[in-house]
Amino acid sequence: MEKRKIGTLDVSVAGLGCNNFGWRIDADATAAVVNAAIDSGINFFDTADVYGGGQSEEYLGRALKGRREKVLIATKFGMKMADGKEGAQSAYIRQAASDSLRRLGTDHIDLYQLHRPDPSTPISDTLGALSELVKAGKVREIGCSNFSAEQLREAAQVSLHTGAPRFVSVQNNYSLLHREPEAEVLPECQALGIAFLPYFPLANGLLTGKYRKGQPFPKSSRAEDGFGPKVFTDENLELAEQLRSFAESRGHTLLELSMAWLASRSVISSVIAGAKTPEQVRANASAVSWRLTDAEVAAVNAMLEPVRQNG
């Protein structure tokens, strides 16, 4: 599978999102998904301490035992784990990193990401603490998530003036049906040389192809887990039908179009999609092999112009 850069890391253009681990699937099912990912050429695994209350990291570490050096692990900190365990203050970062390393069963994290901005803590303090982890060899690269263009600029300036490691990636919500990053964040990533990692690339499952307008939602789906009212609107379902027709006219699926469209952007280093089964992993991995032509990208963008205008 094609590899792209996140700082010094060479990551597969399709990554595996591990948010289902410990929440929607158990340890054995996690191992099956991880095995399928590695067999499919995926080497980039993205999790977070908060996923499954820590079990995602535990299950991932267990599944990767004996193969740690063949893969790249990204995890996150900052969301509330328990009372007093959240944010981006120096002391907590050290504790959070230690906890994640223990759960993952490893001595280093390849990409350590601030899960969301912490307005109560100066970014200089956060970068200072992360710098200590990098110097200690516990973290290779650092990134952020849910940052605005302005916050990316501020962090880059702090790194420039203090010599602290810089954020090499930002992970924000981006898909065919959520194009807000195009306005400011993607151009800022291009300007600063920051890799962009889209989460929810399949719009909480709407772009997998299993949802159809006027039909009931499948059982045990994201739509039934509470994402329905915001994402699964009549407008989005209609757009998904148009995209499905476009993909099928070219011998592809809606899922393949959704992943390939994101991968067509050079600023995107890895398209991170979750999976509950080996079959889903294999479908996600094969999707990025479709190389969209410039004309196909333009046609899709024109089709979704209302989405861009509405953010």
C-alpha positions in Angstrom: 0.0 0.0 0.0 1.1 3.6 -0.7 2.9 5.3 2.2 2.9 9.0 3.0 4.7 11.2 5.5 3.6 12.4 8.9 6.7 14.1 10.0 9.4 11.3 10.0 6.8 8.6 9.9 5.9 6.6 6.8 2.2 5.7 7.2 -0.2 3.7 5.0 -2.6 5.9 3.1 -5.4 3.9 4.7 -5.2 3.9 8.5 -7.3 2.0 11.0 -9.4 4.0 13.5 -9.6 2.0 16.8 -12.5 3.8 18.4 -14.7 0.7 18.2 -12.2 -1.4 20.3 -13.5 -1.9 23.8 -16.8 -0.1 23.0 -18.5 -2.0 20.2 -16.2 -5.0 19.9 -14.3 -7.2 22.4 -10.6 -8.2 22.6 -11.0 -11.2 20.3 -12.8 -9.2 17.6 -10.2 -6.5 17.9 -7.4 -9.0 17.3 -9.2 -10.2 14.1 -9.6 -6.6 12.8 -6.0 -5.8 13.6 -4.8 -8.9 11.9 -6.8 -8.1 8.8 -5.5 -4.6 8.7 -1.8 -5.7 8.8 -2.5 -8.4 6.1 -4.1 -5.6 4.0 -1.0 -3.4 4.2 -2.2 -1.0 6.9 0.6 0.0 9.3 -1.0 3.0 11.0 -3.3 2.5 14.0 -5.0 5.5 15.5 -6.6 5.2 19.0 -7.0 7.4 22.1 -6.9 6.9 25.9 -10.6 7.7 26.2 -11.8 5.2 23.6 -13.5 2.4 25.5 -12.4 3.9 28.8 -8.8 2.8 28.1 -9.7 -0.6 26.7 -9.0 0.4 23.0 -5.4 0.9 23.9 -5.3 -2.3 25.9 -6.9 -4.4 23.2 -4.7 -2.8 20.5 -1.5 -3.4 22.4 -2.5 -7.0 23.1 -3.3 -7.6 19.4 0.0 -6.1 18.3 2.2 -8.1 20.7 5.2 -9.4 18.9 4.7 -7.1 15.9 5.2 -3.7 17.5 8.1 -2.6 15.4 6.2 -3.3 12.2 3.5 -0.8 12.9 2.9 2.8 13.9 0.7 3.7 16.8 -1.0 7.0 17.2 -2.9 7.8 20.4 -4.4 10.9 22.0 -4.8 12.5 25.3 -6.8 15.4 26.7 -10.4 14.2 26.9 -11.7 13.5 30.3 -10.7 10.0 31.6 -11.8 10.6 35.2 -12.0 13.4 37.7 -8.8 15.4 37.5 -7.6 13.4 34.4 -8.1 15.7 31.4 -6.6 18.7 29.6 -3.2 19.6 28.4 -1.3 20.7 31.5 2.3 19.5 31.9 1.8 17.3 34.9 -1.2 15.6 33.4 0.5 15.0 30.0 3.3 13.1 31.7 0.7 11.0 33.6 -1.5 10.4 30.5 1.5 9.3 28.4 2.7 6.9 31.1 -0.8 5.4 31.3 -1.1 5.1 27.6 2.3 3.4 27.3 1.3 0.9 30.0 -2.0 0.1 28.4 -0.5 -0.2 24.9 2.3 -2.4 26.3 5.0 -0.4 24.5 7.9 1.9 25.3 7.1 4.6 22.8 4.2 6.2 21.0 4.8 7.0 17.3 2.3 9.9 17.1 1.0 11.5 20.3 -1.9 13.8 19.8 -3.7 16.5 21.9 -7.3 15.3 21.4 -8.8 18.8 21.6 -7.6 22.3 22.5 -7.3 23.2 26.2 -8.2 26.9 26.5 -7.1 26.8 30.2 -3.5 25.9 29.4 -1.1 28.0 27.3 0.0 26.0 24.2 3.6 26.8 25.1 3.2 24.8 28.4 1.7 21.9 26.4 4.5 21.8 23.8 7.1 22.0 26.6 5.7 18.9 28.2 5.5 17.1 24.9 9.1 18.1 24.2 10.2 16.3 27.3 8.5 13.1 26.2 10.2 13.4 22.8 13.6 13.9 24.3 13.0 10.9 26.6 12.3 8.7 23.6 8.7 8.0 24.8 7.2 9.9 21.8 8.5 10.1 18.2 6.2 12.8 16.8 3.4 15.0 18.1 0.1 16.1 16.6 -3.2 17.7 17.5 -6.9 17.2 16.8 -9.9 19.5 16.5 -7.6 22.6 16.0 -8.6 25.6 14.0 -6.2 27.3 11.5 -5.5 30.1 14.0 -4.6 27.5 16.7 -2.3 25.7 14.3 -0.5 29.0 13.5 -0.1 29.9 17.2 1.4 26.4 18.0 3.7 26.7 15.0 5.0 30.1 16.2 5.6 28.8 19.7 7.6 25.9 18.3 9.6 28.2 16.1 10.5 30.6 19.0 11.1 28.0 21.7 12.6 25.2 19.7 10.0 22.7 20.9 8.9 20.0 18.6 6.1 21.1 16.3 2.8 19.5 15.6 3.3 17.5 12.4 -0.4 16.6 12.0 -3.9 17.7 12.7 -6.9 15.4 12.9 -10.2 17.0 12.2 -13.6 15.9 10.9 -13.6 15.8 7.1 -15.5 13.9 4.5 -17.5 14.3 1.3 -20.4 15.5 3.4 -18.4 17.6 5.9 -16.1 20.0 4.1 -15.5 22.7 6.7 -11.7 22.1 6.8 -11.4 23.3 3.2 -12.0 26.9 4.1 -9.0 27.5 6.4 -7.5 24.4 8.0 -6.4 22.6 4.8 -4.7 25.7 3.3 -3.0 26.3 6.7 -1.7 22.7 6.6 -0.3 23.2 3.1 1.4 26.4 4.2 2.9 24.9 7.4 3.7 21.5 6.0 1.4 19.8 8.5 -0.2 16.4 7.6 -4.0 16.3 7.7 -5.8 13.2 9.1 -9.5 13.1 8.4 -11.7 11.5 11.0 -15.2 10.3 10.3 -14.2 9.9 6.6 -17.3 7.8 6.0 -19.6 10.4 7.8 -20.4 8.1 10.7 -21.2 5.3 8.3 -23.5 7.2 5.9 -21.0 6.8 3.1 -20.5 3.1 3.6 -23.4 2.5 1.2 -25.5 0.5 3.6 -28.0 3.4 4.2 -30.7 4.2 1.7 -33.2 7.0 1.7 -36.6 5.9 2.8 -35.3 2.6 4.3 -34.9 1.7 8.0 -31.4 2.0 9.5 -29.5 -1.3 9.8 -29.4 -2.8 13.3 -26.3 -2.0 15.5 -25.3 0.9 13.2 -23.9 4.3 13.9 -27.3 5.8 13.0 -28.9 3.8 15.8 -26.1 4.8 18.2 -27.3 8.4 18.3 -25.6 9.9 15.2 -28.8 9.8 13.2 -30.5 13.2 13.7 -27.5 15.3 12.7 -25.8 13.2 10.0 -28.5 11.0 8.5 -30.7 13.9 7.1 -32.8 13.6 4.0 -30.4 16.0 2.2 -27.4 13.9 3.1 -29.1 10.7 2.1 -30.0 12.2 -1.3 -26.4 13.4 -1.8 -25.2 9.9 -0.9 -27.5 8.4 -3.6 -26.0 10.8 -6.2 -22.5 9.8 -5.1 -23.4 6.1 -5.2 -24.6 6.5 -8.8 -21.4 8.3 -9.8 -19.2 5.6 -8.2 -21.2 2.7 -9.6 -21.0 4.2 -13.1 -17.3 3.7 -12.8 -17.4 0.3 -11.4 -16.8 1.3 -7.8 -18.8 1.6 -4.5 -19.8 4.6 -2.5 -17.3 3.6 0.2 -14.5 3.5 -2.4 -15.4 6.9 -3.7 -15.5 8.4 -0.2 -12.0 7.1 0.7 -10.4 7.7 -2.7 -11.7 11.3 -2.9 -10.0 12.1 0.4 -6.8 10.2 -0.6 -6.7 12.3 -3.8 -5.6 15.3 -1.7 -1.8 15.4 -1.2 -2.1 17.2 2.2 -3.9 14.1 3.5 -1.4 11.5 4.8 -3.8 8.8 5.9 -7.5 8.2 5.7 -8.5 6.8 9.1 -11.6 4.6 9.1 -12.9 2.5 11.9 -14.0 -1.1 11.4 -15.8 -3.8 13.4 -15.0 -6.8 11.2 -12.1 -8.0 9.0 -14.3 -7.6 5.9 -14.8 -3.9 6.7 -11.0 -3.4 7.1 -10.3 -5.1 3.8 -12.9 -2.9 2.0 -11.4 0.2 3.5 -7.9 -0.8 2.6 -8.7 -1.6 -1.0 -10.7 1.6 -1.5 -7.7 3.8 -1.6 -6.3 2.0 -4.6 -8.8 3.8 -6.8 -6.8 6.8 -8.1 -9.4 9.5 -9.1 -8.6 11.5 -12.2 -8.7 15.3 -12.0 -11.9 15.3 -14.0 -13.5 12.8 -11.6 -12.5 14.9 -8.6 -13.9 18.0 -10.3 -17.2 16.2 -11.1 -17.6 15.1 -7.5 -16.8 18.6 -6.1 -19.4 20.1 -8.4 -22.0 17.6 -7.3 -21.4 18.5 -3.7 -21.1 22.3 -4.1 -24.1 22.8 -1.7 -22.2 20.9 1.0 -19.1 23.1 0.6 -21.2 26.2 0.8 -23.0 25.0 4.0 -19.8 23.9 5.6 
